[in-house]
Amino acid sequence: MTRVTTPARHRSAITGLLLASLAATATPATAAPAADGGRFSPMEATIDEIHAAFASGDLTCTELVTDYLERIAAYDAQGPTLRSVATVNPAALQTAAEMDAAYAQDPDAVGPLHCIPILLKDNFNTTDMPTSSGSLALKDMVPAEDAFVVAKMRAAGGLVLAKMHMQEFARGGTSESSLGGQVLNPYALTRTPGGSSGGTAAGIAANFGVLGTGSDTGQSIRSPASANSLVGVRPTRGLIGRTGVAPNSFTQDEIGPITRTVRDAAHLLDVMVGYDPDDPVSAYGRGRTPASYTDGLDEDALDGVRLGLMTNMLGTDPAVHGEVNEVVAQAVAVMESLGAEVVEFTMEGYDELAGDVATSSWEAAPAMRAYLERVGPNAPVSSLEDIIATGTAVPSVQQSLIAEVQAQEEGGMQSLEYLRRTANRDRLTTAAMSAMAEHDLDAIVYPHQKRLVALVGEPQLDRNGTLSNGTGLPAVTFPGGFSAPTDEAPVGVPVGLEILGPSFSEPQLLAYAYAFEQATQLRVPPPSVPAIEYPATPVDFADVGDGHPFYPDIRWMAEAGLAEGSTVGDEVLFYPTAAVSRQAMAAFLYRYAGEGAQPQPGPGTFPDVDPESPFYAAIEWMAAEGLAGGYDDGTFGPNQPVSRAATATFLHRLAGEPAAAPGSFTDVPTDSTFAVAVGWAQNAGVTQGYADGYFGATLPVSRQAMAAFLHRYDDFLTRAGVVVG
């Protein structure tokens, strides 16, 4: 069958502009950011590397965001199925395009986090996505205002890419919830990622974004950082404002960064710190922050430092604790080789106090009530009692919530037990500071967890978060090494070290962690989520080999004259992972349909489409055929990315909008505006969706996916006996 009869003069003009507009969104993933003039990779990319690539012109915001979205699509709901992502920001690519435009206008005017993709724990309020705290009871709750720190990150240029699954209501350390199920550790898929900020940590470890945030009542930033070979910062009480983050405790809650490197943690901390007028405790941080936490990062920072290895934090059972203790011993040897003096000591009183300083159970009910009251009418519940009544929480969390309400009924923050625990917190703080004074220590070091992170289905035991959460003193967790490799953990299970110091000693703690990080370079990405790479072939396109899963579709497009590729040096490239814009979609469909009559000269249907644009005829054809009516403001949005749902809708209209039975995709509600089109596409064999019945309706459609859609649509027409062109 002849599919396309496109005049060569039009084909070449459209192809050139089509590929020129899409080449900017093609970012193949390799093992590390390219340093030899090659294309940039998101794998293990840092803020500084990304910003350098923007400055050199080797990278755009749209390219970067597209790559991370494709990694999420490839690995979170299929493949290793990490289940780390709760919600992908549907406006991510639109925001990226706006950031590209702002950068092109004035690169010096953008913020310090310009286009850095951020993964937020799903208890940080956002106005453009639900904030669920992992609960089915709150799954549709969209607050009217961003959390204090989210607003600061956005103002600094950060791009919120996704909200991440977590332990439901942050009650526990395994990252299991009624909304998302069990998050998996990308280093060992049989293990948990720690918690409660496990989705954030799994996502950052898997290179789904660059910066992550967590909240920490017990050890919920540091536990997942330790378990995923990351850096986690629990700041001094009062350093960061907490308004708009779903709470567990007035006293114990802190929020902070989760990142792959110490420097990135310092960059994010620069933005997060600051006085929050709605969180009076943050007044204690005024005047206690440096110009930048990156200023003190020094490879020689450990030279001359005296550290205390706290033996209370080491396990004594070789069968259970041996691998962690071995990592600690090796790390201490490295620190000593870098000039640090490390002395072992036992903190008097710690073992007696550690289990008797938590106040969260007595504060949880009033804290959550105040949070929900601030969310206002958008909150479907108003109290822990309401949440308990829904019966939606996982069993362990449901029991915790019931116990917290009972503690409130038995006196809450006025009870003798609460007051006793508050006094014990002062005693533990005194014990910690006295130990540092007695042993002349600059900081205290220990493993974050005495044993390896728990297997899925087992409790999270032997964590060492209390010294920080029970005192308000700052602690930084950073990669200390790995256990021995096994079949379940090909590079081993990560083991995190933690370093703690006096109040507002974050600059020093980060510097010590940085010196260790730079000397050891211990972090490696998890093998379960490798770089997305495809073999090259001398036939067709250099970036689409015959082993590529979309090779038949892309080859069909080339043979049909729909894609000629782009010559870069000696290679012809297809850019399979590039996102497709609306004007590019118009060009694909226009050419596939054989091109209609050329439009008359003069103003067109859409004010934002230049009549001189090589896409003009294709876009006017789409409008004339009723395939695209534009946006409510009358514009077409030629550079906006096209979602998978919109692609199905365009093809459905092109087919004459035949009636169709509902589809079976779990993320396509039957009452959505695109349900019929997606159902038709599924039933017609135009789309197969992802694993676990997931369609990815709001994800941008890539060039390789567009090839598959159009190839299958062509097969559908063939079966129906229709000839195109």
Secondary structure, 3 states (H helix, E strand, C coil): CCCCCCCHHHHHHHHHHHHHHHHCCCCCCCCCCCCCCCCCCCCCCCHHHHHHHHHHCCCCHHHHHHHHHHHHHHHCCCCCCCCCEEEECCCHHHHHHHHHHHHHHCHHHCCCCCCCEEEEECCECCCCCCCCCCCHHHCCCCCCCCCHHHHHHHHCCCEEEEEECCCHHHCCCCCEECCCEECCECCECCECCCCCCHHHHHHHHCCCCCEEEEEECCCCCHHHHHHCCCEEEECCCCCECCCCECCCCCCCCEEEEEECCHHHHHHHHHHHCECCCCCHHHHHHCCCCCCCCCCCCCCCCCCCCEEEEEHHHCCCCHHHHHHHHHHHHHHHHHHHHCCCEEEEECCCCHHHHHHHCCCHHHHHHHHHHHHHHHHHHHCCCCCHHHHHHHCCCCHHHHHHHHHHHHHHHCCHHHCHHHHHHHHHHHHHHHHHHHHHHHCCCCEEEEECECCCCCECCCCCCCECCHHHHCCCCCEEEEEEEECCCCCCCCCCCEEEEEEECCCCCHHHHHHHHHHHHHHHCCCCCCCCCCCCCCCCCCCCCCCCCCCCCCHHHHHHHHHCCCCCCEEECCEEECCCCCECEHHHHHHHHHHHCCCCCCCCCCCCCCCCCCCCCCCHHHHHHHHHCCCCCCCCCCCCCCCCECEHHHHHHHHHHHCCCCCCCCCCCCCCCCCCCCHHHHHHHHHCCCCCCCHHHCCCCCCECEHHHHHHHHHHHHHHHHHHCCCCC
